[in-house]
Amino acid sequence: MDKWLLKAAVNATTATSSDDGPSKKVQKLHNIAENTKTTESPNVQMESLSSKRRKYKDEYLKLGFSWTMVNHEQRPQCVLCSEILANDSMKPNKLTRHLVTKHPEYKDKDIAFFKRHEESQKASASVMNKYVTVSSKAQRASYVVSELIARTMKPYNIGETLVLPAAIKMCEIMHGSKYAEALKSIPLSRDTVKRRIIDLSKDIEIQLLMQIQQSVKFAIQLDESTDIGNMAQLLVFVRYCYEGEILEEMLFCKSLEGHTTGEDIFSVVEEFFKANDLLWHNCVGVCTDGAAAMMGHKKGFRAKVLSIAPHVKFTHCMIHREALAAKKLEPEANEVLNDAIKIVNFIKARPLQSRLFSIFCNEMGSQYDSLLLHTEVRWLSRGKILRRVFEFKDELQLYLSDHNPTLAAKFCNERWLQILCYLSDIFEKMNDLNSSLQGKNSNILSMGDKISTFLQKLTLWKHKYEAGSCEMFQCLSEFIEASNANPREIDSVIKTHLENLHQNLSERFRDLQTGELHWIGNPFDTDVGSTHLPLTDQEKLIELSNDSTLKIEFKKKSLTSFWVTMKREYPDISAKAIDVLLPFPSTYLCEATFSKLATLKSKNRSRLDVEPELRVAVSGISPRMDVLTAGAQAHPSH
């Protein structure tokens, strides 16, 4: 190519791309060069091909130059100042000019002098290479330790104040100080650990969003709570299909500025969806705690979602519904519960009384030495405190007779004690139901079966009690037997409570129609004709139910995994089954994560941006350490 043509191409590119980045300029130059190749004469092309890069010669060392490889070509490197020249400078006169101009005091030195400097230069390069390699390993160790700190929800500074010093001490004891010295290069300062956790969180979020995009359909559960810094935190979990399984992950945790209305909650969720290309069209279900801000028909979160995605199915958390049904008591039973709470508060709310009662219990040889506090937000507290009060009835009567005779008199009332025993028994059974509804990877079918089972038990207990049996209420039965009390004294209280409890549960779970979905729970033992599926789907279900190999697979896999794997062979009925199994039946994951958030954001860390650490702490996705370490420069600890 002629010199003027190349110069014109460069000038034209510079003029038209003054705002472009280096890569765009290079690409434009490349395009111009490609276009002008066809106009070159054969002689010019041959001349270009015949031109060769200059090679290093050993005699150049007398001029103070060795060589190094840069962009696949040899370049001269001064052994005195380590400056690297262009390949065109690989000429004796240019090398001599550098030596005379920049190092005139060494121009008369012999080759042995320059040889020593060359060896020293190579040794320094080897040390630097080893140093960078060690730092790269240290960086990976820094990421791994930071992940452990996040998963254990410890303060950031624990890395440099405890983890690293402990590791160095252990290494010194086990392997000697030589190996322990290498650990000192691991960067674990407070700010470094914070940056590492943010990087880990971003990588997990990237993987999560990629998996959701591949899944297409997804469901969410969300809840809002106030942390110790009086900040309203909105927590959202997502459930989706990926690699033959239904997975559950934290989608995000955002602070709500100002009000926490349904519109505010929707705007935060909508903003996240738009920023990450998530479509409401692909959302099949939303589970909330049933609060007015969530379920309002006009301005609630539900109303906002249904206005743009009317197909989304909303679910009121089944655990909350069960807890609400259990809260309603008859007046006399409620009075006994309040009396029990007063007794507990009289002792537990006063440090001196609590200590004295503990000493009193130890002197009497009691099984326990303290009472339990009742908290409304804790689902299982009522059953536990009533059981403990009954087990302490003798100790409490003796202790309160000297400190509060009014409360002590309650333990002399036989009717009061019988109701206390019954409440202790029934709440224990409600606690068992509540605990069975908690946990990960639950679905509406399994939880609906547990509710239906409990309703049948309530009917059975009522019939048994009416027949004169108290065996299902262990505490009450033992008390009646030990005290020879009249078992019929509280008939009206027990019967009324059992009836009302059955009615409350039935009303709150009237939307459960698990019988129609029996074919999902067990496709190999169902009456296909009784299902509400279209004819073609019924035919496919018959084919599936008569496939012996699939029957074996059904026994090996979980219910959700089985229907996800049926996508290819039976896409229509598989899609219908997944639409039922995918939505969350409860907000358990949000509730459990709020407990972790309370651990993370304590009074000593009230300004913490909790989302990165919370994501790493609860996520089941492993960060890609190779990607993270490859994308960052290694630095030693400082």
C-alpha positions, 0 to 999 in steps of 0.5 A: 500500500502507498504511504499516502494511502495509509496516511489518508486512511489513518487521518480519515479514521481519526477525523470521523471517530474522535469520540470512539474508543480504541477498539472501534478505531482499530476496527475501522482501520482494519476495515480500510486496510481490508478494502485497499488490499484488492487495489494493491499491486502484486509487487507491493503485496510481495514486498510486504510479505518478504519484509521480516522482523529483525532478530536478536544477535548475541553480540548485542549484549556488548552494547548492553542489550538482551531481548524480550518477547512482546506481541510475538516479536523480539524486542531489545531490552536494556539490561541497565534500565530495563527499557524495551525498544521497538523491533526496528531498533534492533540495529547496532547503531541504534543500540549504541546510541541508547547506551552512549546517550543514557548510560555514558558511564558504562560505554567502555564496560566489557561484556562480562559486566553486561552479562551480570546485569542480564542475569540480575534482570532475569532473576528479578523477573523470576521473583516477580513472576513467583510473587504474582502467582502467589498473589493470585492464589491468595486472591482466590483464598480471599474470595473463599474465606469471604464467602465463609464469612458471609455464609456464617453472617460474621462481621467483615473484620473477623477475617483480619482479626481472627481468621487470618491470625488463627490460620497463620498460628495453626500453619506455624504449629503444623508446618513451620514458619516458612509455610505460615509466612505465605498466608500473610499475603492473603488480603482479608482486610475489612474493606477487601472482604466487603468488596469480595462479598459484593462480587460474590453476590453479583456473580450469584445474581447473574447465574440466578437471572440466567437460570430464570430466563432459561426456566421461562415460568417462575413464581415468587413469594414476598414479605416486608418487615422492619429491621433494627435500623427502622428501615422497611426491607422488602424480601422476595424469593423466586421458584423456577425450573432448572436442570430437571429440578424446581429451585428456590432462591432469594431474588432480591432484598430492597429497602423501602424508602418512605411508605410501605403501601401496595403501590410502593411495593409494586414499584420496587418489584416492577423496577427490578423486573424491568431492569433484569428482563423478567416478565409478569407474563411468565409469573404463575403465582405470588404468595404473600402474608395476606396483609392489606398492603399486599392483598388490597383489591384497589390499591394493594400489591395484588390489584397492581399485579392483576391489572397487568397480569390477570393470570397470576394466582395469588396465595395467602400463606398457609402457615399464617392462615393456620396461625390466625385460625388458632388464635381465636379462643372461647372467652373462658379459655382465652381468660386462662391463657391470659392468666398464664401469660400474667404468671409468666410475665410476673416472674420473667419481666423482673430480673430479681424474681426470675433469679429467685425463682430459678434458685427455688426450682433448683432447690426443689429439684425441678426438671427446669429452672425457668419459664418461657416467654410468650411472643405473638410473632412466634407461631409456636410460643403459646403451646410451649409456655402453657406446657411449661406452666403446667409442668411448673404448677406445684413450684409456681403455686408455692413460689407465688403464695409468698409473692402474689397470692392472687395468681397463686390461687389460680393453681387451686382452681380445678376447672382452671387447671383442666382448661390449662391442660386442654389448651396445653394439649391442643396447642401442642397439636397445633404446633406440630401442624405448624411445624410440619407446614414449615420447610423448603420445597413445599407445595400446595398439594402436600400442605393441603393434605396436612390441613385436610388430615388435621381437620379429620383429626379434629372431627375424630377427637370431638367424637371421642371426647363426646364418647367419654374418652380423653386419651388424645389429650395426654396432659388433661388425661393424666391430670384427671387421673391423678387428681380424680377430677370430674372429666365432664366439668369443662365439656362445653369449653372443649366441644365449643373450641373444637367445633370453632377451630374446625370451622375456622380452619375450614373457612380459611382453607376453603380454596383448597381443592386438592381432590381435583389435583390428585392426578398430580400427586399420584398419576398412577393411582387415579381415576382419569375420568374424574379429572377436569382435564381435556380429552387429549390430556386424559388420553396422555395421562392414561398413557403415562399411568400405564408406563411401568418404567415411568412408575419406577421413576416416580418412586425414585424422584420427588414429585416436582422433579418427576413432572419437570422431567416429563416436559419432553414426553408429555408437555401438556400435562406436565405444564399443567402439573408444574403450574400447580406445583411451582407457586409457593404455598407459604412465605416460610423462606421470607420468614426464615430469612428475616431471622437471618437479617436480624442476625446480620443487621444488629445494633452494631451493624445498623447501617449495613447494606444487607442484600449482598451478604444476605444473598451469599448467606442463603443462596444455594448457587455456588459462586464461580471462583475461577471467573471472579479471580480471572476478572480481577488483578491480584494484589498482596495483602496490605 
